[in-house]
Amino acid sequence: MRESRLSAPVSSLLALVAGFAVLALTLWPIRGAAQLQVDITSGVTDPIPIAVQPFDADTAELAQIIAADLGRSGRFVIRPRNEADYLVTGRVTGGVTGATSATGAPLGVGFRLQNLLTGQSLLEETLSVPQTAARQGAHRVADRIYFRLVGQRSAFATRIAYVTVEGAPPQRRYRLMVADADGAAPRVILESRRPLMSPAWSPDGRQLAYVSFESRSAAVYVQDLRTAGRRAVSVRAGVNGAPAWSPDGSRLALTLSSAGGNLDVFLLDPRDGTLERITDDPAIDTEPVWSPDGRSLFFTSDRAGGPQVYRVAARAGERAQRVSFGAPYAARPRVSPDGRLLAMVVRDEGGYRIAVQALAGGERRVLSRGPQDESPAFSPDGGTILYATRQGGSGTLEAVTVDGLVRYRLGSPGLDAREPAWGPFPPTVP
């Protein structure tokens, strides 16, 4: 293979390290291990003051989750009742949160949102959630409140996937993780002594595709998050990388290498292995991602002499068109759920940073601070971008709203996190 010109974040696709794979094919919660912690670093200049009153002694955690969600958005500031404009109160019926009753009856999470300035009740609902999913109930309450007061959908009740790295060779371990969007309740999906990378959510949120080097060479796997069952869907000689699900969940776009070592974009039907080649160019074509309508693919290519983002129809034989301009390096494209924005990694005087570009008009805004930011991922509501960065020699995750006004960090001392992917809306959230 000729030397790659796709430096820094992109070349990690080809990384190989020593060690033998040790796999854990069941899901289990982390106990006693560090989980991601939220550190809000900036917000809007005039956030809405709101009070969240604990439900009762047994369920105070739910109130804390609701308050943390709203505060993390940057649009709200949590205040005592006598300093707030709005008040959230509630109650939980059906048992103590986190416990399972003999009947298995669900919890009823009831809440009320009140305007303290007028005394008006703005929202009053009771949500039914399984007793083992009380945290999700709290996230859903925060979603309802956010929509009522801000007028936009939020992604508090969604999940994220990411990879952690622990230890030094030959004992280094890679873990594929899934957690709530606030970084809490992390679960290990897979553990290996060889690299894991590029997690990608299926549109229904039930499966993850990812790249594993457990057999000493790259292979693409698909894993069911409910059963922990998994299967290899691409184990061809050479590079198998950067999987991305089509919007209907029927195909994976991915990067494969030819016999000569060149990288191109292909479409794979994971059910029967049917393969369709999309790009056929002597340049390196990699990191494909779908447009929301499933008609186009965006990918990184060095066909112009350096990494840039291109767009091509999602069928064989079509000509690709360049869509990124104005930066010597543009890579790792991701498209917003509404198809209006393109997130990417750009290189400028600040290093590698996250930028968004309007697909109509081409205006670009740099959102992150560098110097080594990568792997952008849109929230399913399109309002926030999660990405990986480096701090104190370790990887951590940060998030920034697409307008650049709200920023927060998901990190924890000693936890080296990277490769984030933001999952879809759960079916229980309308």
N, C-alpha and C positions, 0 to 999 in steps of 0.2 A: 504494500500500500504506500502511495506517496505520502509525504509528510503533510499533515493537516495544517491548514492555515486558520482553522477555527480555534483560536487560542482561548486560554483561561476557562470560563464556565462551560463552554461548549465541549471542549476536549475531554471533559470528565466522562463522557459517554464511552470512551475507549479505555478507561482506566482498568488496570489489572493489578491485583495485589495478591500476596501469598497467603496461605492458610487453607484449612479444610472446612467445608460447610457443615454446620450443625443446625439442623432445621427443627423448628417447633411448629407443628401443623395444627395446633389448637390455639384458640384465643383464650387469653387469661388476663386479668387485671394486674397492673403493676402495684405491688404492695411495698411500701417503704422506700420506693424510688422517687426521684425528683420528677415532677411534672411541670409543664409549662406554666409560668406565672405571668400575669398581665401587668405591664408597666406603661401607663399612659404618658406619652411624651409631649403631645400637643393636642389641642382641640379648638373648637370654634371660639370666637371672642365673647359671645354672649349666650352661653348654654342655658337651657331651661332648668330652673331650680325645681326639684321634685323630691318628695319624701316617700320612702317605702317602709311601711310599718310592718314589723315582724308579725307573721300570722299567729304563732303561739310558741311556747317554749320548745315543743317537739319539732316544729317545722320552720324554725327561724332560718335554717339554711336556705330554704326556698326564697325567702325575702332577700337574703344576701346575694343569691344568684341573680335575681331580677335587678337589684340595684347595681351589681357589678356589670351586667350586660348594658344597661342604660348608660352607666358612667363610661364604659369602654368605648361607646360610640362617639364620645366627644360632644354629642348634641345635648347632653344632660349633665347637670351637676347635682349630686345627692346632698340634700340639706335636711336639717331637723324640720319637723312639721311647721313650727312657727316662722321658718325662714323660706318656706317653699310656696310655689304657686299651684302645685298639683300634689295629690296624695294618692298612694296606692295602698289599699288594705285588702285583706283576704282571709280565707280559711280553707282548711283541708279536711275532707271527710273520707271515710273508708279505711282508716288505719294509720299507723305511724309511718312516715316516709322511710323508704329503704327496707321496710319489713314486708313479709308476705303473709297474709292472713290465711286461715284454713280454707276459706272459700275462694281465695284468689281474686276477690273483688277489686276492681280498679279504684284508684284514688280520684276523688273529685276535687280539683284545684279551682276554687272560686276566688274571684278578685273583683275589686271595684276601683275605678279611676275617677277621682273627683277633682273638680276645679275649686281650689280653696278660695279664690278671689270672688267667685260668684255663688259657690255652694252647689253648683250643678254637677250631677252625676253624668260623666261622659261615656262610661263604658262599664258594663257589669255582666260577667260571664262566669260559667263553670266549665272547666275543661276536664275531660275524663282521660286519665293516663294510667298505664299499668303501674303497679306499686314499685316495680323495679326500674321505672323510668321517671321518677319524680323530678330529676334534674331537667329532663326534657320538657316536662310540664312547666317548670319555671321559665325556661327559655321561650316557650311558646307564649307565656303571659307577657314577657318582655317584648316579643314580636308584636303582640296586639297593641300594647301601649305605645310602642314606637310608631306604628302605623297610624294610630289615632291622633297623635300629637304632631308628628312630623309629616305625615301624608305619603310616606314611602315605605316599601317593604324592607325588612331587615333579615339578617341571616343568623340570628342568635341560636336558632334550633338546628343548625346544620353541623356537619362534622368536617374535620380536616384529616389528611394523611400526611405523614412526613417520615423521614429516615433519621435515626440517631446512630452515632458512632461512639463506641466506648472502648478504651484501652489501647494498647500499642501492640503491633505484631510481635509474636504470632498469636497473641490472645485477643486481638481486636475483634469486637463483635458489632455487627450491623443489625439494627432492628427496624422493621417496618411497623409504624405505629398508626393508630387511629384514635382520635380524641374529639371531644366536643369542640366547637368553634372557639371557645374560651381557653382551650388547652387543658381543661380538666377531664377527669375520667379516661386517662389514656389506657389503651390496650395494645399488647404486642400481637401483631398479626403473623409475623415471621421473624426468625432470628437466624443469622448466618455469620460465619467467619470470613465470608467473602462479600464483596460489595453488593448492595441492593440500591436501586435507583429508579427514578422516573415513575413513581406511582401515578396512576390515572384512574379516576372514578368512572364507573359505568353510569349512564344517564339515570338509571333507577336507584343508584346508590347501593346496590347489593353486591357488586363485585369491584375488585381492584385489579388492574393490569399493572405489571411492573417488570423491571429487568433484574435478573439475578445472575451472578457469576459463580454460583455454587458448584458448577461442573467445570470450573476453570476457564470457561468461555461464556460469553453473554447469551442469555436465552430470555424470551418473553413468556411470562406466566400470567394466568388469570386465576384469581382466588375468590371463592364465595365467602363473604363475610359472615354469613349465618352458620354455615356448616363447616367452615375452614377447609373444605375440599378445594383442591387446586389442580391445574393441569398446565403443561407446557404447550404453548400454541405456536411458538417459533423458535426452533433450535437449529437453524441452518448454520453451515460453516461460515465463520466470519462474524460480522457485527449483526446483532439483533437488538434494536434499541428504540427508545423514545416512543412508546405506544400511546395512542390517543383514540378514544372511542368516538365513533360517529354519533350524531345526535339521536339516532334511532336505536343505537346499541347493537347494530347488526354487523359492523365491521370495525377493524382497528387500522388506523394509519400508523405506519412504523417505518423505521430506517433499517435497510438491509444493505449488505455489501455484496458486490459482484465477485466473480472468480478472480478478477484482477485487483480487488480490494476497494474499488470505488463505492461511495455511498449514494444511494438513491432512495426515493420515497415510494412505498408500496402500500396497497390496501390488502388486508387479510380478513377473510371470513373465519373467525375463531371456531366456528362449529364444524366446518369441513376442511379447513386449510386452504381454500381457494385463494389464490394470490393474483393481484393485478398490479402491474408496474405503472406508476404515475409519472415519474421523471426519469429521463435517460440522458444524462449529461456528464461529461468528463469532470465536472466540478463536484464538490462535496455538497450533497443535498441532504438535510437532516432536520430533526425536530419538527415534524409536521403537526398541525393542529387544524381542526375543522372549523368552518364558519357555522354559525348557529342553524342555518337552513340546510346544512349538509351538502351544499352544491360546490363548495370551494375548499381548498386546503391552503394554509399559510405555512411556510417552511423557511429555514435558514439555508443559504447557499453562498459559496464564495465564487460563483461564476463571474462576478464583476471584479475579482481580484482581492476582495475582502468580504467578511461576513455581512450579509444584508438579508432583508426579509422579502420573500416573493410570494405571489399568489398564483394558484393554478386551479383549473376546474378539476373536480374530483372524478375524473375519468381519463383513460389512457389517450395519449396522442395530442393533448392540448399544450399550448405554449404558455410558459410561466411569465408573469410580469412582475417587475420589481415594485415594491410599495414603500420601502423605507429609503429616505434620503436625508442628507444633512449631517450625518454622523459617520465616522470612518469604520464604525463597528456597530452592527445592530443584529441581535440574535434572540433566540428563545421566544418566538412570538406566542401570544395568547390573545384570544378574541373575547370581548365582553359579551355577555349573554344577549344583549340587544343588537349585537353586530356593528355597533358604531365606533368602538374604540379598539385599538390594537396595543396591547402592552408588550414591551420588549426590553431586553438588556442592551444598553448603549454604552459606549466608552467615550468619555470626554476628559477634561482636565481633572475632574473629580474621581476618576477611575471608572469602574463598572457600576452603572446605576440603572434603576428602573425608570422607564419613561412610558408615557401613553401617547398615542398618535390617533387623531381623528381619521378614520378611513375615508370620509368625505371631506376633502380640503387639505388634509395632510398636516394640520397643525400639531406640534409635538410639545409635550410638557414633561420635564424631568421631575420625578416625585421623590426619589430616595437620595441619600446623602453620600453613598459610596463608603469606602473605595472598592468594595468587593461584594456587590449585590447581584443576586441571580435568581432564577427559577420563579418568575412571577406567576401568580394564580389569582384569577378573579373570584370574588365571592359570587354565589348564585344570583344575588340581587344586582350585581354589577357595580356596586358602590365602593367596594374596597378591594385592594390588591394585597395579597399575602406574598412575601418573598423571603428568601434566605440571605443572610448577611453574616459578617464575621465580627466578633467582639471579644477582645481579650484572648485571642487565639482560638476561640471556639465558635462553632456555628450557632446561630440563633435565628429566630423567625421574627420578622417585623411586618406590620400592616400599615397601609396608608390609604386614605380615601382618594378617589380619582380626582377630586378637586384640590388635593394636597393639604387640606385644612386640618384633618384629624390623623394622628399618628400614634401607634402604640406598639409595644414590643411583647412578644411571647417568648419568654426565655426562662432559664433557671440555671443557677451556678453549677458548673460541671456537666451540664447536658449539652452535647454537641448535636444540634439539629440542623437538618438541611432538606432539600428536595420537597417543598410543601406542595400539596394539591388540595383544593377546596371542593368538598362534595356538593351534590345537588340539594335542593329543597327536599325535606322528607315528605312522603305522601300525606302525612297527617296534618301538615300545615297548609291551609288553603292559600 
